[in-house]
Amino acid sequence: MVGQFCPLERKSIEKIALAIQDGNVRAMQRFVSDTTWETEKMIAKYHSLVNDDLGHPDGALIFDESGFIKKGHDSVGVDRQYSGAAVKV
């Protein structure tokens, strides 16, 4: 989790591993690719964390991915589109 919260602009396994103390690129790659994830437990934990932070009987959570400002021309979704954060196309 340290890598996910670090100030890197673009986060890949290699960049995160090189940015954190004692980071090991190969070990992180194996962890992500070879670990057997218990999906139901992961979802339950995620729901619990979201509920702790945002849960309210009358609450609603709305995602607006149009607010994510894209960079470059090679990334997925970089084509011209409306950006709520930038308030422009």
PyMOL Python script that loads the backbone (N, CA, C, O; Angstrom):
from pymol import cmd

cmd.read_pdbstr("""\
ATOM      1  N   MET A   1       0.814  -1.196   0.000  1.00  0.00           N
ATOM      2  CA  MET A   1       0.000   0.000   0.000  1.00  0.00           C
ATOM      3  C   MET A   1       0.857   1.261   0.000  1.00  0.00           C
ATOM      4  O   MET A   1       0.416   2.313  -0.462  1.00  0.00           O
ATOM      5  N   VAL A   2       2.068   1.161   0.511  1.00  0.00           N
ATOM      6  CA  VAL A   2       2.957   2.322   0.526  1.00  0.00           C
ATOM      7  C   VAL A   2       3.128   2.863  -0.883  1.00  0.00           C
ATOM      8  O   VAL A   2       3.110   4.075  -1.095  1.00  0.00           O
ATOM      9  N   GLY A   3       3.295   1.963  -1.846  1.00  0.00           N
ATOM     10  CA  GLY A   3       3.492   2.374  -3.228  1.00  0.00           C
ATOM     11  C   GLY A   3       2.279   3.049  -3.819  1.00  0.00           C
ATOM     12  O   GLY A   3       2.419   3.995  -4.596  1.00  0.00           O
ATOM     13  N   GLN A   4       1.090   2.591  -3.474  1.00  0.00           N
ATOM     14  CA  GLN A   4      -0.127   3.196  -4.012  1.00  0.00           C
ATOM     15  C   GLN A   4      -0.320   4.621  -3.496  1.00  0.00           C
ATOM     16  O   GLN A   4      -0.935   5.447  -4.170  1.00  0.00           O
ATOM     17  N   PHE A   5       0.200   4.908  -2.311  1.00  0.00           N
ATOM     18  CA  PHE A   5       0.040   6.243  -1.733  1.00  0.00           C
ATOM     19  C   PHE A   5       1.253   7.139  -1.933  1.00  0.00           C
ATOM     20  O   PHE A   5       1.261   8.273  -1.454  1.00  0.00           O
ATOM     21  N   CYS A   6       2.278   6.656  -2.630  1.00  0.00           N
ATOM     22  CA  CYS A   6       3.458   7.475  -2.863  1.00  0.00           C
ATOM     23  C   CYS A   6       3.144   8.535  -3.932  1.00  0.00           C
ATOM     24  O   CYS A   6       2.181   8.386  -4.685  1.00  0.00           O
ATOM     25  N   PRO A   7       3.943   9.587  -3.999  1.00  0.00           N
ATOM     26  CA  PRO A   7       3.633  10.712  -4.884  1.00  0.00           C
ATOM     27  C   PRO A   7       4.011  10.516  -6.360  1.00  0.00           C
ATOM     28  O   PRO A   7       4.111  11.496  -7.098  1.00  0.00           O
ATOM     29  N   LEU A   8       4.220   9.283  -6.797  1.00  0.00           N
ATOM     30  CA  LEU A   8       4.553   9.056  -8.207  1.00  0.00           C
ATOM     31  C   LEU A   8       3.389   9.483  -9.097  1.00  0.00           C
ATOM     32  O   LEU A   8       2.229   9.255  -8.754  1.00  0.00           O
ATOM     33  N   GLU A   9       3.691  10.097 -10.230  1.00  0.00           N
ATOM     34  CA  GLU A   9       2.631  10.504 -11.153  1.00  0.00           C
ATOM     35  C   GLU A   9       2.006   9.290 -11.830  1.00  0.00           C
ATOM     36  O   GLU A   9       0.784   9.205 -11.951  1.00  0.00           O
ATOM     37  N   ARG A  10       2.832   8.359 -12.268  1.00  0.00           N
ATOM     38  CA  ARG A  10       2.338   7.138 -12.920  1.00  0.00           C
ATOM     39  C   ARG A  10       2.832   5.947 -12.103  1.00  0.00           C
ATOM     40  O   ARG A  10       4.017   5.840 -11.785  1.00  0.00           O
ATOM     41  N   LYS A  11       1.908   5.062 -11.773  1.00  0.00           N
ATOM     42  CA  LYS A  11       2.254   3.956 -10.882  1.00  0.00           C
ATOM     43  C   LYS A  11       2.198   2.624 -11.611  1.00  0.00           C
ATOM     44  O   LYS A  11       1.130   2.171 -12.022  1.00  0.00           O
ATOM     45  N   SER A  12       3.355   2.007 -11.765  1.00  0.00           N
ATOM     46  CA  SER A  12       3.464   0.643 -12.276  1.00  0.00           C
ATOM     47  C   SER A  12       4.240  -0.132 -11.222  1.00  0.00           C
ATOM     48  O   SER A  12       4.842   0.466 -10.330  1.00  0.00           O
ATOM     49  N   ILE A  13       4.232  -1.454 -11.315  1.00  0.00           N
ATOM     50  CA  ILE A  13       4.944  -2.252 -10.325  1.00  0.00           C
ATOM     51  C   ILE A  13       6.414  -1.852 -10.257  1.00  0.00           C
ATOM     52  O   ILE A  13       6.968  -1.692  -9.170  1.00  0.00           O
ATOM     53  N   GLU A  14       7.044  -1.690 -11.421  1.00  0.00           N
ATOM     54  CA  GLU A  14       8.471  -1.352 -11.429  1.00  0.00           C
ATOM     55  C   GLU A  14       8.734   0.002 -10.782  1.00  0.00           C
ATOM     56  O   GLU A  14       9.628   0.124  -9.944  1.00  0.00           O
ATOM     57  N   LYS A  15       7.967   1.016 -11.161  1.00  0.00           N
ATOM     58  CA  LYS A  15       8.200   2.354 -10.605  1.00  0.00           C
ATOM     59  C   LYS A  15       7.939   2.391  -9.106  1.00  0.00           C
ATOM     60  O   LYS A  15       8.667   3.051  -8.365  1.00  0.00           O
ATOM     61  N   ILE A  16       6.905   1.686  -8.654  1.00  0.00           N
ATOM     62  CA  ILE A  16       6.620   1.640  -7.220  1.00  0.00           C
ATOM     63  C   ILE A  16       7.758   0.935  -6.487  1.00  0.00           C
ATOM     64  O   ILE A  16       8.239   1.431  -5.468  1.00  0.00           O
ATOM     65  N   ALA A  17       8.190  -0.217  -6.997  1.00  0.00           N
ATOM     66  CA  ALA A  17       9.259  -0.980  -6.338  1.00  0.00           C
ATOM     67  C   ALA A  17      10.540  -0.159  -6.233  1.00  0.00           C
ATOM     68  O   ALA A  17      11.235  -0.222  -5.219  1.00  0.00           O
ATOM     69  N   LEU A  18      10.852   0.597  -7.256  1.00  0.00           N
ATOM     70  CA  LEU A  18      12.077   1.400  -7.232  1.00  0.00           C
ATOM     71  C   LEU A  18      11.944   2.626  -6.331  1.00  0.00           C
ATOM     72  O   LEU A  18      12.951   3.166  -5.876  1.00  0.00           O
ATOM     73  N   ALA A  19      10.715   3.071  -6.069  1.00  0.00           N
ATOM     74  CA  ALA A  19      10.500   4.278  -5.278  1.00  0.00           C
ATOM     75  C   ALA A  19      10.438   4.010  -3.774  1.00  0.00           C
ATOM     76  O   ALA A  19      10.660   4.926  -2.982  1.00  0.00           O
ATOM     77  N   ILE A  20      10.142   2.778  -3.366  1.00  0.00           N
ATOM     78  CA  ILE A  20      10.008   2.502  -1.941  1.00  0.00           C
ATOM     79  C   ILE A  20      11.277   1.832  -1.406  1.00  0.00           C
ATOM     80  O   ILE A  20      12.015   1.186  -2.149  1.00  0.00           O
ATOM     81  N   GLN A  21      11.508   1.995  -0.132  1.00  0.00           N
ATOM     82  CA  GLN A  21      12.698   1.427   0.498  1.00  0.00           C
ATOM     83  C   GLN A  21      12.652  -0.097   0.426  1.00  0.00           C
ATOM     84  O   GLN A  21      11.630  -0.708   0.739  1.00  0.00           O
ATOM     85  N   ASP A  22      13.738  -0.696   0.022  1.00  0.00           N
ATOM     86  CA  ASP A  22      13.873  -2.153  -0.107  1.00  0.00           C
ATOM     87  C   ASP A  22      12.880  -2.761  -1.097  1.00  0.00           C
ATOM     88  O   ASP A  22      12.548  -3.941  -0.985  1.00  0.00           O
ATOM     89  N   GLY A  23      12.404  -1.979  -2.058  1.00  0.00           N
ATOM     90  CA  GLY A  23      11.472  -2.493  -3.064  1.00  0.00           C
ATOM     91  C   GLY A  23      12.168  -3.483  -3.989  1.00  0.00           C
ATOM     92  O   GLY A  23      13.328  -3.290  -4.352  1.00  0.00           O
ATOM     93  N   ASN A  24      11.469  -4.532  -4.366  1.00  0.00           N
ATOM     94  CA  ASN A  24      12.033  -5.571  -5.217  1.00  0.00           C
ATOM     95  C   ASN A  24      11.057  -5.796  -6.372  1.00  0.00           C
ATOM     96  O   ASN A  24       9.966  -6.330  -6.172  1.00  0.00           O
ATOM     97  N   VAL A  25      11.446  -5.394  -7.560  1.00  0.00           N
ATOM     98  CA  VAL A  25      10.564  -5.457  -8.726  1.00  0.00           C
ATOM     99  C   VAL A  25      10.072  -6.881  -8.976  1.00  0.00           C
ATOM    100  O   VAL A  25       8.868  -7.098  -9.116  1.00  0.00           O
ATOM    101  N   ARG A  26      10.970  -7.841  -9.034  1.00  0.00           N
ATOM    102  CA  ARG A  26      10.588  -9.227  -9.336  1.00  0.00           C
ATOM    103  C   ARG A  26       9.631  -9.781  -8.273  1.00  0.00           C
ATOM    104  O   ARG A  26       8.652 -10.449  -8.604  1.00  0.00           O
ATOM    105  N   ALA A  27       9.917  -9.503  -7.004  1.00  0.00           N
ATOM    106  CA  ALA A  27       9.053 -10.005  -5.929  1.00  0.00           C
ATOM    107  C   ALA A  27       7.650  -9.409  -6.027  1.00  0.00           C
ATOM    108  O   ALA A  27       6.662 -10.112  -5.814  1.00  0.00           O
ATOM    109  N   MET A  28       7.558  -8.123  -6.346  1.00  0.00           N
ATOM    110  CA  MET A  28       6.241  -7.496  -6.476  1.00  0.00           C
ATOM    111  C   MET A  28       5.487  -8.041  -7.687  1.00  0.00           C
ATOM    112  O   MET A  28       4.273  -8.236  -7.629  1.00  0.00           O
ATOM    113  N   GLN A  29       6.202  -8.283  -8.775  1.00  0.00           N
ATOM    114  CA  GLN A  29       5.560  -8.857  -9.956  1.00  0.00           C
ATOM    115  C   GLN A  29       5.006 -10.244  -9.647  1.00  0.00           C
ATOM    116  O   GLN A  29       3.885 -10.571 -10.037  1.00  0.00           O
ATOM    117  N   ARG A  30       5.793 -11.057  -8.947  1.00  0.00           N
ATOM    118  CA  ARG A  30       5.319 -12.402  -8.563  1.00  0.00           C
ATOM    119  C   ARG A  30       4.126 -12.313  -7.632  1.00  0.00           C
ATOM    120  O   ARG A  30       3.170 -13.076  -7.776  1.00  0.00           O
ATOM    121  N   PHE A  31       4.166 -11.396  -6.681  1.00  0.00           N
ATOM    122  CA  PHE A  31       3.062 -11.232  -5.740  1.00  0.00           C
ATOM    123  C   PHE A  31       1.756 -10.936  -6.469  1.00  0.00           C
ATOM    124  O   PHE A  31       0.724 -11.536  -6.168  1.00  0.00           O
ATOM    125  N   VAL A  32       1.800 -10.016  -7.420  1.00  0.00           N
ATOM    126  CA  VAL A  32       0.595  -9.628  -8.149  1.00  0.00           C
ATOM    127  C   VAL A  32       0.131 -10.721  -9.107  1.00  0.00           C
ATOM    128  O   VAL A  32      -1.068 -10.969  -9.228  1.00  0.00           O
ATOM    129  N   SER A  33       1.065 -11.374  -9.786  1.00  0.00           N
ATOM    130  CA  SER A  33       0.670 -12.347 -10.814  1.00  0.00           C
ATOM    131  C   SER A  33       0.425 -13.756 -10.283  1.00  0.00           C
ATOM    132  O   SER A  33      -0.412 -14.475 -10.829  1.00  0.00           O
ATOM    133  N   ASP A  34       1.133 -14.167  -9.238  1.00  0.00           N
ATOM    134  CA  ASP A  34       1.057 -15.554  -8.791  1.00  0.00           C
ATOM    135  C   ASP A  34       0.215 -15.790  -7.537  1.00  0.00           C
ATOM    136  O   ASP A  34      -0.095 -16.935  -7.210  1.00  0.00           O
ATOM    137  N   THR A  35      -0.152 -14.734  -6.843  1.00  0.00           N
ATOM    138  CA  THR A  35      -0.923 -14.895  -5.611  1.00  0.00           C
ATOM    139  C   THR A  35      -2.346 -15.332  -5.926  1.00  0.00           C
ATOM    140  O   THR A  35      -2.980 -14.816  -6.846  1.00  0.00           O
ATOM    141  N   THR A  36      -2.837 -16.289  -5.149  1.00  0.00           N
ATOM    142  CA  THR A  36      -4.227 -16.702  -5.285  1.00  0.00           C
ATOM    143  C   THR A  36      -5.062 -15.796  -4.387  1.00  0.00           C
ATOM    144  O   THR A  36      -4.923 -15.815  -3.164  1.00  0.00           O
ATOM    145  N   TRP A  37      -5.919 -15.012  -5.003  1.00  0.00           N
ATOM    146  CA  TRP A  37      -6.741 -14.059  -4.262  1.00  0.00           C
ATOM    147  C   TRP A  37      -8.071 -14.710  -3.885  1.00  0.00           C
ATOM    148  O   TRP A  37      -8.723 -15.333  -4.724  1.00  0.00           O
ATOM    149  N   GLU A  38      -8.464 -14.567  -2.639  1.00  0.00           N
ATOM    150  CA  GLU A  38      -9.757 -15.057  -2.190  1.00  0.00           C
ATOM    151  C   GLU A  38     -10.764 -13.940  -2.440  1.00  0.00           C
ATOM    152  O   GLU A  38     -10.949 -13.045  -1.615  1.00  0.00           O
ATOM    153  N   THR A  39     -11.409 -14.021  -3.603  1.00  0.00           N
ATOM    154  CA  THR A  39     -12.257 -12.933  -4.093  1.00  0.00           C
ATOM    155  C   THR A  39     -13.326 -12.508  -3.098  1.00  0.00           C
ATOM    156  O   THR A  39     -13.493 -11.317  -2.839  1.00  0.00           O
ATOM    157  N   GLU A  40     -14.045 -13.461  -2.544  1.00  0.00           N
ATOM    158  CA  GLU A  40     -15.138 -13.126  -1.617  1.00  0.00           C
ATOM    159  C   GLU A  40     -14.621 -12.370  -0.390  1.00  0.00           C
ATOM    160  O   GLU A  40     -15.256 -11.421   0.069  1.00  0.00           O
ATOM    161  N   LYS A  41     -13.474 -12.790   0.137  1.00  0.00           N
ATOM    162  CA  LYS A  41     -12.900 -12.101   1.298  1.00  0.00           C
ATOM    163  C   LYS A  41     -12.426 -10.700   0.927  1.00  0.00           C
ATOM    164  O   LYS A  41     -12.584  -9.759   1.705  1.00  0.00           O
ATOM    165  N   MET A  42     -11.844 -10.563  -0.266  1.00  0.00           N
ATOM    166  CA  MET A  42     -11.384  -9.248  -0.721  1.00  0.00           C
ATOM    167  C   MET A  42     -12.563  -8.287  -0.879  1.00  0.00           C
ATOM    168  O   MET A  42     -12.488  -7.131  -0.463  1.00  0.00           O
ATOM    169  N   ILE A  43     -13.650  -8.768  -1.482  1.00  0.00           N
ATOM    170  CA  ILE A  43     -14.840  -7.935  -1.676  1.00  0.00           C
ATOM    171  C   ILE A  43     -15.447  -7.557  -0.333  1.00  0.00           C
ATOM    172  O   ILE A  43     -15.835  -6.406  -0.132  1.00  0.00           O
ATOM    173  N   ALA A  44     -15.534  -8.515   0.594  1.00  0.00           N
ATOM    174  CA  ALA A  44     -16.086  -8.234   1.919  1.00  0.00           C
ATOM    175  C   ALA A  44     -15.254  -7.183   2.643  1.00  0.00           C
ATOM    176  O   ALA A  44     -15.807  -6.280   3.271  1.00  0.00           O
ATOM    177  N   LYS A  45     -13.932  -7.292   2.561  1.00  0.00           N
ATOM    178  CA  LYS A  45     -13.045  -6.313   3.205  1.00  0.00           C
ATOM    179  C   LYS A  45     -13.214  -4.942   2.567  1.00  0.00           C
ATOM    180  O   LYS A  45     -13.273  -3.932   3.268  1.00  0.00           O
ATOM    181  N   TYR A  46     -13.293  -4.903   1.241  1.00  0.00           N
ATOM    182  CA  TYR A  46     -13.484  -3.642   0.521  1.00  0.00           C
ATOM    183  C   TYR A  46     -14.810  -2.993   0.940  1.00  0.00           C
ATOM    184  O   TYR A  46     -14.852  -1.797   1.230  1.00  0.00           O
ATOM    185  N   HIS A  47     -15.877  -3.772   0.971  1.00  0.00           N
ATOM    186  CA  HIS A  47     -17.187  -3.244   1.382  1.00  0.00           C
ATOM    187  C   HIS A  47     -17.131  -2.705   2.805  1.00  0.00           C
ATOM    188  O   HIS A  47     -17.708  -1.659   3.101  1.00  0.00           O
ATOM    189  N   SER A  48     -16.437  -3.417   3.681  1.00  0.00           N
ATOM    190  CA  SER A  48     -16.312  -2.981   5.066  1.00  0.00           C
ATOM    191  C   SER A  48     -15.574  -1.640   5.165  1.00  0.00           C
ATOM    192  O   SER A  48     -15.993  -0.748   5.902  1.00  0.00           O
ATOM    193  N   LEU A  49     -14.481  -1.509   4.423  1.00  0.00           N
ATOM    194  CA  LEU A  49     -13.714  -0.258   4.448  1.00  0.00           C
ATOM    195  C   LEU A  49     -14.523   0.909   3.884  1.00  0.00           C
ATOM    196  O   LEU A  49     -14.502   2.007   4.440  1.00  0.00           O
ATOM    197  N   VAL A  50     -15.231   0.674   2.788  1.00  0.00           N
ATOM    198  CA  VAL A  50     -16.063   1.732   2.195  1.00  0.00           C
ATOM    199  C   VAL A  50     -17.167   2.116   3.162  1.00  0.00           C
ATOM    200  O   VAL A  50     -17.440   3.301   3.354  1.00  0.00           O
ATOM    201  N   ASN A  51     -17.807   1.123   3.774  1.00  0.00           N
ATOM    202  CA  ASN A  51     -18.883   1.405   4.717  1.00  0.00           C
ATOM    203  C   ASN A  51     -18.374   2.203   5.921  1.00  0.00           C
ATOM    204  O   ASN A  51     -19.050   3.117   6.393  1.00  0.00           O
ATOM    205  N   ASP A  52     -17.181   1.856   6.417  1.00  0.00           N
ATOM    206  CA  ASP A  52     -16.609   2.588   7.556  1.00  0.00           C
ATOM    207  C   ASP A  52     -16.394   4.057   7.223  1.00  0.00           C
ATOM    208  O   ASP A  52     -16.638   4.928   8.057  1.00  0.00           O
ATOM    209  N   ASP A  53     -15.935   4.333   6.000  1.00  0.00           N
ATOM    210  CA  ASP A  53     -15.627   5.709   5.603  1.00  0.00           C
ATOM    211  C   ASP A  53     -16.841   6.478   5.099  1.00  0.00           C
ATOM    212  O   ASP A  53     -16.982   7.668   5.382  1.00  0.00           O
ATOM    213  N   LEU A  54     -17.721   5.810   4.355  1.00  0.00           N
ATOM    214  CA  LEU A  54     -18.786   6.526   3.660  1.00  0.00           C
ATOM    215  C   LEU A  54     -20.194   6.072   4.012  1.00  0.00           C
ATOM    216  O   LEU A  54     -21.169   6.690   3.586  1.00  0.00           O
ATOM    217  N   GLY A  55     -20.309   5.005   4.782  1.00  0.00           N
ATOM    218  CA  GLY A  55     -21.610   4.401   5.028  1.00  0.00           C
ATOM    219  C   GLY A  55     -22.587   5.322   5.756  1.00  0.00           C
ATOM    220  O   GLY A  55     -22.241   5.951   6.756  1.00  0.00           O
ATOM    221  N   HIS A  56     -23.799   5.389   5.243  1.00  0.00           N
ATOM    222  CA  HIS A  56     -24.891   6.139   5.857  1.00  0.00           C
ATOM    223  C   HIS A  56     -26.185   5.576   5.286  1.00  0.00           C
ATOM    224  O   HIS A  56     -26.258   5.328   4.082  1.00  0.00           O
ATOM    225  N   PRO A  57     -27.201   5.369   6.104  1.00  0.00           N
ATOM    226  CA  PRO A  57     -28.444   4.771   5.599  1.00  0.00           C
ATOM    227  C   PRO A  57     -29.058   5.502   4.408  1.00  0.00           C
ATOM    228  O   PRO A  57     -29.666   4.869   3.545  1.00  0.00           O
ATOM    229  N   ASP A  58     -28.907   6.823   4.350  1.00  0.00           N
ATOM    230  CA  ASP A  58     -29.476   7.602   3.247  1.00  0.00           C
ATOM    231  C   ASP A  58     -28.428   8.019   2.229  1.00  0.00           C
ATOM    232  O   ASP A  58     -28.700   8.852   1.365  1.00  0.00           O
ATOM    233  N   GLY A  59     -27.234   7.451   2.322  1.00  0.00           N
ATOM    234  CA  GLY A  59     -26.129   7.892   1.484  1.00  0.00           C
ATOM    235  C   GLY A  59     -26.164   7.326   0.073  1.00  0.00           C
ATOM    236  O   GLY A  59     -26.810   6.316  -0.204  1.00  0.00           O
ATOM    237  N   ALA A  60     -25.447   8.013  -0.808  1.00  0.00           N
ATOM    238  CA  ALA A  60     -25.265   7.565  -2.191  1.00  0.00           C
ATOM    239  C   ALA A  60     -23.848   7.943  -2.608  1.00  0.00           C
ATOM    240  O   ALA A  60     -23.321   8.973  -2.186  1.00  0.00           O
ATOM    241  N   LEU A  61     -23.246   7.115  -3.426  1.00  0.00           N
ATOM    242  CA  LEU A  61     -21.904   7.384  -3.918  1.00  0.00           C
ATOM    243  C   LEU A  61     -21.964   7.415  -5.435  1.00  0.00           C
ATOM    244  O   LEU A  61     -22.424   6.462  -6.063  1.00  0.00           O
ATOM    245  N   ILE A  62     -21.501   8.507  -6.021  1.00  0.00           N
ATOM    246  CA  ILE A  62     -21.563   8.683  -7.469  1.00  0.00           C
ATOM    247  C   ILE A  62     -20.143   8.808  -8.006  1.00  0.00           C
ATOM    248  O   ILE A  62     -19.354   9.619  -7.520  1.00  0.00           O
ATOM    249  N   PHE A  63     -19.825   7.999  -9.013  1.00  0.00           N
ATOM    250  CA  PHE A  63     -18.522   8.063  -9.671  1.00  0.00           C
ATOM    251  C   PHE A  63     -18.671   8.792 -10.994  1.00  0.00           C
ATOM    252  O   PHE A  63     -19.566   8.482 -11.780  1.00  0.00           O
ATOM    253  N   ASP A  64     -17.804   9.751 -11.242  1.00  0.00           N
ATOM    254  CA  ASP A  64     -17.802  10.478 -12.505  1.00  0.00           C
ATOM    255  C   ASP A  64     -16.398  10.412 -13.075  1.00  0.00           C
ATOM    256  O   ASP A  64     -15.578  11.296 -12.827  1.00  0.00           O
ATOM    257  N   GLU A  65     -16.119   9.359 -13.844  1.00  0.00           N
ATOM    258  CA  GLU A  65     -14.776   9.172 -14.376  1.00  0.00           C
ATOM    259  C   GLU A  65     -14.397  10.200 -15.425  1.00  0.00           C
ATOM    260  O   GLU A  65     -13.239  10.247 -15.839  1.00  0.00           O
ATOM    261  N   SER A  66     -15.344  11.033 -15.872  1.00  0.00           N
ATOM    262  CA  SER A  66     -14.997  12.066 -16.850  1.00  0.00           C
ATOM    263  C   SER A  66     -14.110  13.135 -16.227  1.00  0.00           C
ATOM    264  O   SER A  66     -13.543  13.956 -16.948  1.00  0.00           O
ATOM    265  N   GLY A  67     -13.978  13.142 -14.903  1.00  0.00           N
ATOM    266  CA  GLY A  67     -13.153  14.130 -14.230  1.00  0.00           C
ATOM    267  C   GLY A  67     -11.677  13.795 -14.231  1.00  0.00           C
ATOM    268  O   GLY A  67     -10.862  14.603 -13.785  1.00  0.00           O
ATOM    269  N   PHE A  68     -11.314  12.614 -14.726  1.00  0.00           N
ATOM    270  CA  PHE A  68      -9.917  12.199 -14.760  1.00  0.00           C
ATOM    271  C   PHE A  68      -9.268  12.763 -16.012  1.00  0.00           C
ATOM    272  O   PHE A  68      -9.600  12.347 -17.122  1.00  0.00           O
ATOM    273  N   ILE A  69      -8.355  13.699 -15.849  1.00  0.00           N
ATOM    274  CA  ILE A  69      -7.717  14.344 -16.992  1.00  0.00           C
ATOM    275  C   ILE A  69      -6.691  13.391 -17.604  1.00  0.00           C
ATOM    276  O   ILE A  69      -5.780  12.927 -16.917  1.00  0.00           O
ATOM    277  N   LYS A  70      -6.841  13.104 -18.886  1.00  0.00           N
ATOM    278  CA  LYS A  70      -5.963  12.172 -19.595  1.00  0.00           C
ATOM    279  C   LYS A  70      -4.743  12.914 -20.131  1.00  0.00           C
ATOM    280  O   LYS A  70      -4.789  14.118 -20.380  1.00  0.00           O
ATOM    281  N   LYS A  71      -3.650  12.171 -20.304  1.00  0.00           N
ATOM    282  CA  LYS A  71      -2.427  12.747 -20.855  1.00  0.00           C
ATOM    283  C   LYS A  71      -1.940  11.867 -21.988  1.00  0.00           C
ATOM    284  O   LYS A  71      -2.093  10.647 -21.931  1.00  0.00           O
ATOM    285  N   GLY A  72      -1.368  12.452 -22.994  1.00  0.00           N
ATOM    286  CA  GLY A  72      -0.775  11.696 -24.089  1.00  0.00           C
ATOM    287  C   GLY A  72      -1.793  11.206 -25.095  1.00  0.00           C
ATOM    288  O   GLY A  72      -2.975  11.540 -25.013  1.00  0.00           O
ATOM    289  N   HIS A  73      -1.329  10.413 -26.043  1.00  0.00           N
ATOM    290  CA  HIS A  73      -2.193   9.907 -27.106  1.00  0.00           C
ATOM    291  C   HIS A  73      -2.196   8.385 -27.167  1.00  0.00           C
ATOM    292  O   HIS A  73      -2.879   7.804 -28.011  1.00  0.00           O
ATOM    293  N   ASP A  74      -1.439   7.728 -26.282  1.00  0.00           N
ATOM    294  CA  ASP A  74      -1.318   6.279 -26.332  1.00  0.00           C
ATOM    295  C   ASP A  74      -2.100   5.563 -25.239  1.00  0.00           C
ATOM    296  O   ASP A  74      -2.169   4.334 -25.236  1.00  0.00           O
ATOM    297  N   SER A  75      -2.688   6.309 -24.313  1.00  0.00           N
ATOM    298  CA  SER A  75      -3.427   5.688 -23.216  1.00  0.00           C
ATOM    299  C   SER A  75      -4.866   5.414 -23.608  1.00  0.00           C
ATOM    300  O   SER A  75      -5.424   6.078 -24.482  1.00  0.00           O
ATOM    301  N   VAL A  76      -5.455   4.429 -22.952  1.00  0.00           N
ATOM    302  CA  VAL A  76      -6.868   4.117 -23.197  1.00  0.00           C
ATOM    303  C   VAL A  76      -7.722   5.310 -22.769  1.00  0.00           C
ATOM    304  O   VAL A  76      -7.490   5.895 -21.711  1.00  0.00           O
ATOM    305  N   GLY A  77      -8.694   5.663 -23.579  1.00  0.00           N
ATOM    306  CA  GLY A  77      -9.628   6.733 -23.226  1.00  0.00           C
ATOM    307  C   GLY A  77      -9.095   8.132 -23.405  1.00  0.00           C
ATOM    308  O   GLY A  77      -9.648   9.073 -22.836  1.00  0.00           O
ATOM    309  N   VAL A  78      -8.029   8.305 -24.185  1.00  0.00           N
ATOM    310  CA  VAL A  78      -7.448   9.634 -24.354  1.00  0.00           C
ATOM    311  C   VAL A  78      -8.139  10.427 -25.462  1.00  0.00           C
ATOM    312  O   VAL A  78      -7.901  11.627 -25.605  1.00  0.00           O
ATOM    313  N   ASP A  79      -8.979   9.777 -26.232  1.00  0.00           N
ATOM    314  CA  ASP A  79      -9.689  10.476 -27.304  1.00  0.00           C
ATOM    315  C   ASP A  79     -10.448  11.680 -26.738  1.00  0.00           C
ATOM    316  O   ASP A  79     -10.739  11.728 -25.543  1.00  0.00           O
ATOM    317  N   ARG A  80     -10.762  12.634 -27.588  1.00  0.00           N
ATOM    318  CA  ARG A  80     -11.449  13.851 -27.136  1.00  0.00           C
ATOM    319  C   ARG A  80     -12.746  13.505 -26.417  1.00  0.00           C
ATOM    320  O   ARG A  80     -13.578  12.757 -26.930  1.00  0.00           O
ATOM    321  N   GLN A  81     -12.901  14.062 -25.223  1.00  0.00           N
ATOM    322  CA  GLN A  81     -14.109  13.839 -24.443  1.00  0.00           C
ATOM    323  C   GLN A  81     -14.255  14.949 -23.412  1.00  0.00           C
ATOM    324  O   GLN A  81     -13.298  15.667 -23.125  1.00  0.00           O
ATOM    325  N   TYR A  82     -15.426  15.084 -22.870  1.00  0.00           N
ATOM    326  CA  TYR A  82     -15.678  16.100 -21.852  1.00  0.00           C
ATOM    327  C   TYR A  82     -15.000  15.704 -20.557  1.00  0.00           C
ATOM    328  O   TYR A  82     -15.060  14.543 -20.153  1.00  0.00           O
ATOM    329  N   SER A  83     -14.358  16.655 -19.904  1.00  0.00           N
ATOM    330  CA  SER A  83     -13.733  16.435 -18.609  1.00  0.00           C
ATOM    331  C   SER A  83     -14.403  17.346 -17.597  1.00  0.00           C
ATOM    332  O   SER A  83     -14.292  18.569 -17.685  1.00  0.00           O
ATOM    333  N   GLY A  84     -15.100  16.750 -16.634  1.00  0.00           N
ATOM    334  CA  GLY A  84     -15.781  17.523 -15.603  1.00  0.00           C
ATOM    335  C   GLY A  84     -14.809  18.334 -14.767  1.00  0.00           C
ATOM    336  O   GLY A  84     -15.119  19.459 -14.375  1.00  0.00           O
ATOM    337  N   ALA A  85     -13.625  17.774 -14.486  1.00  0.00           N
ATOM    338  CA  ALA A  85     -12.635  18.470 -13.669  1.00  0.00           C
ATOM    339  C   ALA A  85     -12.088  19.699 -14.390  1.00  0.00           C
ATOM    340  O   ALA A  85     -11.877  20.742 -13.772  1.00  0.00           O
ATOM    341  N   ALA A  86     -11.862  19.575 -15.684  1.00  0.00           N
ATOM    342  CA  ALA A  86     -11.308  20.682 -16.455  1.00  0.00           C
ATOM    343  C   ALA A  86     -12.411  21.576 -17.029  1.00  0.00           C
ATOM    344  O   ALA A  86     -12.135  22.676 -17.507  1.00  0.00           O
ATOM    345  N   VAL A  87     -13.650  21.105 -16.980  1.00  0.00           N
ATOM    346  CA  VAL A  87     -14.824  21.794 -17.532  1.00  0.00           C
ATOM    347  C   VAL A  87     -14.577  22.181 -18.987  1.00  0.00           C
ATOM    348  O   VAL A  87     -14.785  23.329 -19.380  1.00  0.00           O
ATOM    349  N   LYS A  88     -14.130  21.206 -19.783  1.00  0.00           N
ATOM    350  CA  LYS A  88     -13.905  21.437 -21.201  1.00  0.00           C
ATOM    351  C   LYS A  88     -13.789  20.098 -21.917  1.00  0.00           C
ATOM    352  O   LYS A  88     -13.739  19.048 -21.276  1.00  0.00           O
ATOM    353  N   VAL A  89     -13.745  20.135 -23.242  1.00  0.00           N
ATOM    354  CA  VAL A  89     -13.519  18.937 -24.048  1.00  0.00           C
ATOM    355  C   VAL A  89     -12.047  18.814 -24.296  1.00  0.00           C
ATOM    356  O   VAL A  89     -11.609  17.874 -24.959  1.00  0.00           O
TER     357      VAL A  89
END
""", "prot")
cmd.dss("prot")
cmd.show_as("cartoon", "prot")
cmd.util.cbc("prot")
cmd.orient("prot")
